[in-house]
Structures are given as C-alpha cells and as structure tokens.
Amino acid sequence: MKKIPIILALIAFILTIAGCKKYLDSDYLFDERLTTEDVFSNSDYANKWLARAYYFLGTSELQDVASKKIIPFNFADDMFYGDENDEYKRWKNGQYTESGLGGESKGIWVNAYQGIRQASIFLKNIDINKTFTANEIAEMKGEARFLRAYYYWILLRTYGPVPIVPDEGIDYTKEYDEIAQARNTYQECADYIANELVEAAKVLSLQQGIQDVARPTRGAALGLRARVLLFAASPLANGKAPAEVAAAMITKDGKPLLSPTYDESKWARAAAAAKDVMDLGQYQLYVAYKKATGDLAYPATVTPPTDNNFSNNNWPAGWKDIDPYESYRALFNGTVPAYQNPELIFTRGQNQGGEGINVLVVHQLPRLEGKGYNSHGMTQKQIDAYYMNDGTDIPGMNNMYAGRPNYEGRYNTQPRATGFVKQDELANYPELGALGVGVNKQYAKREPRFYASVSYNGSTWNLLNAETVKDEKPNQQVFYYRGDPNGYKNTSYWTRTGIGIKKYVHPDDMGNTLLNGYDAGRMTKKVDPAIRYADILLIYAEALNELNGSYNISSWDGSKTHAISRSVGEMKHGIQPVRIRAGLADYTNEVYADANKFRIKLKRERQIELFAEGQRYFDLRRWTDAPAEESAPVYGNNSYATKLQADLFHLVVETPSLPSIFTLKMWFWPIHFDELKRNKYLTQNPGWTNPE
C-alpha cells in the first residue's frame, strides 16, 4: 500500500470545502511524518480518529436543541427569546448577513464538512488495521457511515442541496479549478444519505451498551433514513416549491436543485422507511404508570375524560393504567436515563457542546424564584395548539388569525374562557395543583402535554433544589404580570408574551444564585431527543396520508416487501399511540377519511408533540407553510398589564416587540462568502448575495 503522509491525505479530501490549513485539526494526534498506514494500523490511533469524527456532532453549532446563545433554529413561530440585545429581532426580521448570527452560518458548514472528512478518511483506511476483528471493523465502519450521513443531513436541512464529496477523496495534485464542485440536487443528496444509512444499518448492532448510548444503532440509521426520505417527499423538495424559490435554486449551468416535478412514490418510500424502524421491534413510547397519590412536584394522575376507545384499556391499547402528564414530562427532563428510555432511538447523550439543554433550561427558569434568565417564552399560537382535556379545541383557538391564508379549519370564534380560579374551586381543577388560585380559566382543563410544557401565568414551579438559607424556597407560583419579578419592569429578562416554557425542566432544577451562568449541581442532566420513536410514528402517518395509489416497496435489507397505501388502519398505527400516551381521544372517522383534514391534524400533532425539539423551523419549510406561518403576527398576553388589571393582562394582543416577516432569504441559511470564493461552481441560496 502506498504510504501517503496523513497531512497530504487530509488536504486531498478537503480542498473543495475548506481551503485553509487551520481545518487540519486531526494532526494534534500525530507527527506529520506518520503515514496513513502508521495511523490506522495502530488501534489506539484508529479509535481516536473515530472519536474525533463524533466530536463535531457535539459542537454547539450542530445541535438540534439549544438556547438562544448559539443556534436560533429552535425558534420559529412557536417560541421566542427576549433579552438585552436585538438578536431575536434581527433573526426574525432577516437582519443578518451571509455570516449568519455571530458566524454560525460558517460554523455549521465547516463543522459538518470536517466531520464528513474525518469519517471518510476513517472508512478509506480502517481496513489497514489487523488487530481489530472483522466484526469490530464492520461496526466501526457502520458508526462512521452513520456520522457522515448525519453531517450531510444537517447540511441538507440547513442549506438545502450541498456538494457531495467523492468517497474516494480528491486528487490534490490537480489545480483548484479542476476540483471545484457544484451542488448536488436535493434528491441526489437524499438518495446518497439514505443509501449510506442502509449500509450502516447492515453492520450496526440493534442495541448499544449502557456506556455507549450515544453511539448509533441499526435503528438510529434507519430512523434518520426515514426522516431524510420524508423531507425529500415533502412539497419543498418534491415539485411543489414556490416558483421564486425553485427558480433561484439552480447550479451555474442552470440545473434545478429542487425537483421540478411531483412524485407521489417518494411518500411511499418515506412510509416504508418508517415501517422498517417499527418492524425492528426495538422501540416503544415511554410511559409512566398511574399513581394514586402525589404532591406538588409529582402530582397524582389526572384521569383523562371518558372515551369509548381508550378509557377502559391498559397501555398500549388505552390510557387506563398510565399517567399521560408524567409520561411526557419525564421523557425530556432527565428523569429517565437514556439507556432506560425505550423511545430514544438516537441521542448525543451529554455531548451537547457548550450550549446544551441545561443552558436552555436556565433561560427558561424564573428570574427571582428559579435564579434563571426568564428569557425563553411561548407564543399564543403554540398555546392555542394544545387541546382541551377532552380532545376538543380551546374556545377562541387562533381567532386572531381568522381569515388569514393557511388558517382554514384551524381557528374558531368562540369566546375565550374568562375568570380566575378561586380557592373553593380548586377541587374542580386538579390539573392546576394546590397552588392554582388566581389562574385564568383558559389554562384549566387542558391536555396533559400542556402542563408538561407551558409556564402559563400562575403556574407552579417546583424548584426542589432551592436553598432556604438564601431566601429560596420550593414550589412557588410564578406570575408574569407587569411589576412582578418575572414580568415587565424595565429590565431585559421578561417573557414578552407572558407565557413561559417548562419542557425539559425537572422538578429539581435551579439556576445560579449569581445569575451569571448555572450551577450544574442544581440541574438534572438531560440528553437530547435527536431521534425518538414518536417522530417515526408521526412520519409513518403523515407519509401514508399523502398517497392515492398503492406501492410495493422493498424493506431496507430486501428481506420483505412493504405494501404501502393510504390505509386508515395503518395511519392509526402511527398516530394513535402518540394520542393515547397524551391522554387524548381519537380523531373522528371524518378526519381519517379526508386527507386535507388529517393533514391539518397531523401538522398540529407535530407542533405539540415535538415542541422545542428543533423540528418546527424545518417542518414549516418542507411543508412550504413558512411564508404564511412565520409572517403572521406574534400574539400573547398583554404583558404591560399589572395584577390589578388581570382581565386586561389575559386579553390576546399582538406582541409588537416580536417581529414576524418571511422573505425569500429565509427559506435556507446563507452560504458563507469564504466557501463561495473557494469553490467557483458553488451557488448561493435564494435571496442572499455573492462575494464581490
């Protein structure tokens, strides 16, 4: 074998994506005189090389879920942040440049391609090693393929189609102009990623050990494949992109990057890919079982209303023996370790960069009581998405958007509930807890996921790690009225809509008494839900709903053929478990029979179930709903009203400090000028400029 110096091998691979030697960051392990044979024949070095491929997935810029400080993709039309600077305003107004916000545009691109390069060199050379067994090498190759596919996936969802670097590398002896590379089409990118994930699935284990929960399994590879194929089937990439977007997404020789024609069979492929995951038999939705008694932090189960389908059956056929509230809350707040969570298909574990979920939670915690930053909040649109406890819509749902495009069938004009819960009424509202006095009745009798996710005005924060010697105490009712510690009072840290967020918050969580960071000792460790089974079930239901014909699709390994069509029974297999776990009644036959009505319900289910998981931003774009949804004004409570003006506070009003527009440039993230200058065939995304 030819002994190519390792630094030259690196250069050969990355010239089209990063033309600066500072990106050669694997040589911290090696002397420049080491060869590829020296490196990969040594098991320790080879393991370190693979570990470095994982490293980039843990960088702050590549996270799915994070606070406002690094990546803004967690904030769409459902949640916002407000603080001392204008980052959110610039983000929502599109007032950022080709450098993004603080350079993240370049950071996402560079980190992802560095991860691709790291994994590709490993795949190219690991067979040199003679000390690993054949099975060990196969498993390691599967991990590297998964990582490479995941990095391409992050690029695809963020920038749209990107150049796929040849697996065999690049001939570094050629002139730069000879190795410059155009963007592949969306379908080419999706097919490449999907095929890579099949190859990974062939050799990855079905399960990983307790110490390896952040390593991919066969299910992780197939789960990511289902997500990629869903996006490829969705309107933006499947012949239904807005004309101005499709016209701008072309290569320099005029090749369209988004498919110009619609292909229904892509939905069948996505459904079959989700079915592949379901058929593994490895995953199920996590549930917490019913308990008779409880306290403020762990309340007794609130039994859902009577339902002819689910009330009298135990899980998974019904909710009789489960606690829907704790089932959802515990999924995210660290109660359930990753290795004990049957719903978690893939997670980064604790490898979440410098701005992981605990930092997200610190920005959600109340300012005075929880020693947090009180700067992440929820929009009225998201509040209205949650159902009532009996599965009906909240009176007044989305009435502020009546008549706007894209809201047909998604609003009602009934009067919203008024009045406030009194002490002698608490028994009628057990979901509010013992500290429910003073809560507006529009927040009463809502579905369990509402209480696990929403810090409505007057909700109880547990804060069980409070230290009473520092004037802290657990179980406090938090209000957002003007003048209250967490409301508007001429400071930077207040929820502009008067609605906070509780998802990911554990009853024990407390921030830092100095308000300049957070005390890890007072925060429960959490893992990110990168791919979970509920998403796979929703993918299956969504994809089936879009079919008119019938398709025979081979399974991922060719061992069987899936008969795929719009079957109501199969759609229920996808959507019903998610609804049952949430304690909600089934949809009517009328909804299942009508693809348009079911589509509206499915999108709403994703909005609720996957809230704050970094998915809505990308869902709105793949559905081509973003122009209507993100340009709609942001509404919330009247946060300038005081407690003496409680009725006025709870009026739904437009929030002027939270802008809402959508322009051409907001479909995809901009490609940094540095990358455009290095690659003469690389084209910029719609609405963005090219370097002079």
N, C-alpha and C positions, 0 to 999 in steps of 0.2 A: 504493500500500500504506500502510496506517495505520502511523504511526511510534510504536509503543508503547515507552516507556522500558524499557530492559533490566531494571532492578530490578523494575518492576511485572510484567514478564513472568515473572520468577523467582518472585515472590510468588504469582502466579496459579497456578503449577504445583505449589507445594509445601505449600500451606496444610493439606492433609489429612495430610501426613506429617511436617511439622516446622514448628512454629509460632513459631520464633524466628529473628530476623534473622541470628544467627551462622552459619546454614547457607547464607547467600547468599555463597558463597566464590568465585564466578567474577568478582566485581566487582574483584578485585585486578588484572584486566587493563584495566578500563575506568573511565572517569569516569561518574558517574551520569547525565550528560546525554546520553551516547551512546544511540542507538536501536538496535533490532534490525537495521534496515537498515544503519546505520553499521557495526555489528559484523560482520554476515555478508557484506556486500559487500566487506569487506577480507579478502584471502586470508590474511594473517598472523594476524589475529584469529580467523578461522574455524578455521584449523589449530590454534591454541592452545586454542580451545573444545573441539575433538575430542580433543586431547591430554589436556585436563582430564577428559574422560569416561573415558579409560584410567586416569587417576590412581587412582581409587577401587578399581580391581581390584588395585592394588598395595599397598593399605593392609594393615597387619598383620592386622586382624580378618577380612578376606575371603580369607585364604589357605586352600588345601586342605591343605598340608603345612607344619607349623611346629613349633617347640619348645614345651615346656610353658608358656613365659612369656606367650603371648598367647591362642591358641585351643586348647581341650582336645579338639576333635573328632577329633584324630589318635590318641586313646587310648580304646580300647573294651575288649574282653576279650582283646586280643592284645598290647598293650604298655602300659607304665605309666611313671610318673616318680616319683622319690623324692628329696627334698632337705630343706632346713632348715625348711620350713613345711608346713602341712597342706592345701595346695591340692588335691592329688590325693585326699586323704581326703574333703574337702568335695565335690569333683567327683563321686566315685564313690558317696558317701552321699547325694547330692542336697541337701547342706547349703549351698546357695547360694540367693540371693534373686532376685527379679524383676529385679535389676540384674546378674545373672549373676556371673561371677568377674571382679572388677576393672572392671566396666562393659561387658564385651564384648557383653552382650545388646543394649544400646542401640547400641553401636558398629557391630555388624553391620547392624542395621536402618537406622540413619541413613546409613552409608556407601553401602549398596546403593541406597537411595532417592535419595540425592544423585547417584549415578551414573546412575540411571534418568532423573532430571530433566535432567541435563546432556546425555544422549544425545537425549532427546525434544525439547528446545529446538533442538538442532542439526538434527534431522530436520525440524522445523517450519519452519526458516528458511534452510537452506543454499541453497535454490534462488534466493534473492536474489542470490547471487554470480554475476557474469557473466564472471569471469576464469578460473575453472576450466572445463575441458572437460566435456561431458556424461558421458563415461566416468569422469572423475575424481570428479565429484559422485556418480555411481552407486556407485562403490567406497567412497567415504567414508560414504555412507548405509548401505551394507552393513555397514561396521565399526560404525557407531553402533547399528544394529539388533541386531547380534550382542552388543554390550556391554549394551544394555538387556535383552536376553533372558538374558544370563549373570547379571546382577544379580537379576533375578526368580528365576532358578534357585537362586541362593544363598539367597534368602529362602524359597523354597518348601521346599527340603530342610531348612532350619533351623527354621522356624516353622510349616511346613505352609501351608495356603492364606493368601494375603495380598490386600489390596486392589490391584486393577489400576487404576492411574491412567489416566484417559482420555488418549489420544494427543493430542487437541486441546487439552489443558490444562483449567484450571478457571476459571470466571468469578469473578474475585476481587472483583467488586462485590457478590456475594451475601453473606448472613450466614453465619457459620461453620457453624451447624447445618444450613444448606441444602446445604453442600458436603461434609459428613461422609459417609463411605463405608464400607459393610460389607465384610467379607472376601468375595472371590470363592470359589467352590468349588475343590477340588483339580483337578477335570477342566477347569474354565474356565481356571485358571492354566496347566495343562499344555498345553491347546489353544492358548492365546494365545502362549505361549513357542514352541511348535512351529511355529505359523504365522509368527511373526516370523522364525524361523530359516530357514524356506523362502524368505521374501522376501529375507533377507540372502544366502542361497546363490545366488539368481538373479543377483546382481551382483558377488559376491566372486570374486577370482581363485582359480584352482586352486592357485597357488603364490605365495609371497612371496619377496622378495629376501633376501640374507644380512643386510642391515641392518634388515629388517622381520620377523624371525622371531616376534616377539611380537604381530604383527597377525593377525587371523583370516583364514582361507582358506575356500573353499567347504566343504572337508572339515571344518573346525572347526565351522562352523554345522550341518552335517548330523550330525557326531559328537555335539554337545551335544543335538541334537534326539533322537537315538537314546536317549541317557541319560535325558532327560526323559520320553519315552514309556515306557521301561522302568519307571521309578518309578510312572508312572500306571497301569501294568498290574499292578503288584505288589500283594500282598494288602492292605497297609495302606490304599491308595487305591482299591482295586478290590473293594469289597464284602465284605472279609474282615477288617476291623479289629476288634479286641476290642470287645465291646459297650460297656464303660465309656469307651473312647476315642471311639467313634462317637457315643455319647450326649452327650458333652461338647463335641464339635467341631460346634457349630451357631452360626448367627447369632442375633441377638437376637430375630428373628421366627420362630425355630425351623427355619430352612433347614439341612439337613445339609451340612457342608463336605466330608465324605468320602463317596464313593459308597456308597449303601446296598445296591446290587445288583452282582453279579459279571458282568463282560462279558469273555468269552474273546477277543473280537476285538481287545481292547487289546493282548494279547500279539502278535497278528499284525501290528498296526501297529508295535510296537517292533521285531519281527524285520525287517519291511520297511525300517524306518528304518536299521537296522544294515546291511542289504544295500545300501542306497543308498550308504553310505560305502564298502563293499567294492567296489562296481561302479565307483567312480571310478577305480580302478587307480592311485591315487597313493601308497598306503601298503603297507608290509610290515613284518614283525617284524624288528628289528635282530638281526644275528648277528655274532659274532666267529669267524673261521675257525681251524681247528685248527693248532697249532704243536707241533713235536716236542720242543723243549727249552724250559726255563724256569728261573725262580728262585723265591725265596720270595714275592716280590710279584706275579709273573706266572707262576704255575706252568704246567707243561706240561699239556696236555689230559688229563683223566681220562676215558677212554673208557667210555661207559655200557655196561651189560651187553648181551649179545646179545639182539636182539629180531627176530622174524621179519618184522615190518613195516618197521622204520625203520633197522636197523643197517647195512644194505648199500646204502642210498640216500643220495645227497648232498642237502643242503638245496635246496628246501623239502620234499622227499619223505621225508627222513630226516636223521639227525644225523652221518652218516659223516664229513663234512668240517668240522664246526663244533665250537666249544668252548662247551658249554652254560653253564658257570660264568662265563666272561668275557662271554658274550653277555648274561647277565642283569646282572652286576655293572656293566659299562660303561654300561648304559642310564641309570644314576642318578648315578654318581659324578663326572661331568664329563669323562670320557674322550672321549665323543662330543659334539662341538658340536651345538647344536640344528639348525643348518641342514644337518648331515650325517646326521641321525637320521631314517631313513625311517619309523620307528614313531611319531614325535611328531606328533600332529595339531594340538594347541594347547598353548602354554606361555606363561606370563607372562615367560619369559626371566629376566633379572636383576631384574625389577620385583616383588620379593617382600616389600616392606615392611621393617620393621626387624628382623623375626624370621624370616628366610628359612631355607633348607635348611642353609646353613653353620652357623647357630646351632643347628639341630637336631643336626648332626654334632658340634659342640663338646660338647653334652650327652651324646653317646654315647661320645666318646673316653675312654680310660682316664685316671684321675686323675694318677698319677705319670708313667707312660710317655708318655702322649699329651698331657698338660697340658690335659685336658678336665675336665668336671664329673661324668662317670661316673654320671649320674642317670636316663638313659632305659634301660629294660630290657624284656625279653620274658617273657611268661607261659609256663608249661608247656603250656598248651593250644595255643599257637602253635607251640612246639617240636614237639609231637606231630603237628601237621597236616602237616609235611613228610614226604614219603615216604622210604622206603629207596631206594637207588640202583637197585634192580631194579623199583621201582614198587609194592612191597608196603608194608603198613603197618608202622610201628615196633612191635615187641613191647611190649605194655603200653599202647598208644595210648589215651589218655583213660580209662584204667582207674579213675582217681579219680572219674569221673562215671558209672560203671556204675549203671544203674537210674534215673538222673535223667531227667525229661521232656526230649524233644528230642534225646536222645543214642542212640536206637535205631539200630543199624547204624554207629555212629561210635566204637566202642571195642572193644578186645579184652582178654582177661585173661591173655594170655601173660606170662611173667616178663620184665621188662626186662633188657637186657644189663648185665652186671657186669664188673668187672675194668678194668685200665688198660693202655694200650699201652706196651710195653717197647721199648727201643732195637732189639733184634733182630727186632722185629715190624713196624717202620716200613714195610718194603718191601711189606707186605700192606695198608697203609692210605695209599696215595699222596695221597689227598684231604686228609690232615691236614698234609702238608708235612714238612719236615725237623725241625721243632720240635714234633712230635706226641707226644713221650714224656710219659706221665702223663695223657693224655686218657682219659676214661671211654669205654668201647667203645659206649655207647649213642649217642655222637656220631660214630661211624665208619660209613662206607659209606652215608651219607645222600645224597639227591638234590642236584644242584649248587646249586640256589637256596638250600638250607640254608646252605652255606658262604659264599654271597654276602651273606647276610642276618643270620646268627646269630653272636654272640660267645659261644660256649659256653666252659665252664671249661677253660682251657688252650689256647685258640685263639691264633693268631699275628696280631699287629697289625704292619703294615709300617712306618708312621711314617717314611717315607723323607725327610721334611724335618727330621728330628732334627738337632740341632746338638751334636756330640760335646763341644764345649768347655763345654757347660752340663750335662754328665753325662746327655745324651740319646743314645740310640742306636737305630738302626732294627731292625726285625724282632725283636720281643720277644714272648715267650709270656706271656699275661696270665691270672692265676688270680683267682678270686673267693672263695677260702677266707677264713674269719674270720682277721683279723690281717694278711692280705695288703694291699698298698696300695689295691686296688680292692674289697676285701671289707669285711665288717662290722668296725668297730673304734671304735665310739662316735663316729663322725663323721657328717655329714649326707649325704655323697656316696658311696653304695654301692648296688649293684643288689640290691633286696630278694629277688629270686628266684635270684640267682647266675647270671643269663643276660643278656648284653648284646646290643647291636644293631650290625650292620655295614652295613646297607643305607644307601646314599648316601655311604659312606666311600671315599675314593680312597686308594690306597697312599701318596700323598704327604702326606696330611692330618695336620697337627699343630695343637694348640691354642695357647694363650698361656702363656708361661713364668711370667707373673704370676698366672695363674688368675683374671683379673678381666675376661675378655672373650675375644676371639680375634684372632689375627694373620692378617689377610686374605692376607698374603703367603705364609702357610704352608698355605693352604686352596685347593684346586682349585675354581674357580667351577662352580656347578651350576644347572641350570634345573629348574623344577618340571614334573612329568609330568601336566599338567592333564587332557589327553585323549590317550590313546595307543591304538594300533591293537589291542593285546592286549585292552583293555577292550571294544572294538567287537566283536571276535570272540567274546568271552565273553557279551556281550549277545545276540548272534545265537543262540548255542547255548542259552542259558537261555530265551529267549522261545519258540523252536521247541519246546522240551521241554514247555511248558505247554499245547500245543494238542491238541485232539481232532478238531476239524473242519478244513476247508480254506477258505482265504480268498484272494480276488483283491484285492490292494492296489496302488493306483496308486503309481508312484515319485514322488519328491519334486517332479519337474518335469513329471509327466504324460506323459513320453515312452514309458513302457512300464508293464506290469502285472506285479507280482510274484505268483507262485503260491506261497502260504505254507501249509505244513502241517508236521506233525511227521515230518520226513524224517530218518532216521538218517544218510543220506549228507550232507545239509546240516548237521546237527548236528556231524558230524565236520569239516566245513569250518571250523566255528567253534572247536571245542575242540582238534582235533589239532595245528594249528600251534603253539599255546601249549605243549602237552605235548612235541612234538618238540624245540622250542627248549630246553626244560628237560631234555632227555635222558631222558624218561620213556616207558615203554611205553604203548600204547593201552589203553583200557578194554576189558573183555570184552563180548561180544555180549549177555550177560545184563544188564549195566549199561545199555547203549544201549536195550535192549528195555523196560526198566522205568522209567517216568517218575519214580517216587519214588527209585529208586536213583541215577538220573542226577542228580536234583536235589541229592541229598546230595553227590555228587562235584563238581558244578558249584559249589556253595557253598564247598566246600573249596578248589577251584581258585582261586576269587576270593580266599579268605582267604590263600592262599600268594602267588599272582602279584601281587596288589595290596596286599600288606602295607605298612603305613606310608605309604600314599598318601592317607589321609584318606577312605577309602571304607567301611571295615568298619563304623564307627559308624552310618552311614546305611543300609548294606545290612541290618544286623540289624533296623533299624526297619521298613524297607519290606517285609521278609520276615515281619514280626511275630515274629521269633525273639528279640528283645532281652530279654523277660522271663525266658526260660529261660537264655540265654547269659550275660547280664550279671549275673544274680543268682547264678550258680554260683560257688562259692568259687574264689579265685585260688590256683593251686599253682605251686611251683617247687622249686628245690633247698633243702636245709636249710642256709641261709646262715650259721647260727650255728656250724657245724662248722668245725674247723680242718683244715689239710692232713694232720695226723696222724689225723684222723677222715674221711679221704677217702671211704670207703664210706658213712659216715653222711651226708656232705655231698650225695651224689648220690641219696639217697632222695627220692622225690617227696612233699613235705609241703605242707600248707596254709600260705599266707603271711598271717599274721594282720594285718600292718601294711597290707595292701592290701585294703580293704573291697570287698564286692560285694553290691549290692542293686539292685532295679529297682522303681520305683514309677510311679504314673500320671503324675507330673510329668516323667518322663524321656523320654516319647515325643517331645516337642517342646520347643524352647527357649522360655523365657518372653518375653512381650512387655513391654517396659518400661512402667512406670506413666505416664511422660510421654506416650507415644504413646496410651495408653488414655484419658488425660484430654483429649487434643486431638481425639479422634475418638469421638463418642458412640455410633457404630454398631460400633466395633471390639470384638471379644470376645477374652477371654484364652484361653490354651491350657489343656488339661486339667491339673488338679492345682495350678494357680497361682492366686494371688489377684488381685483387682482393687483399684484405689486406693480409699481411703475417701472 
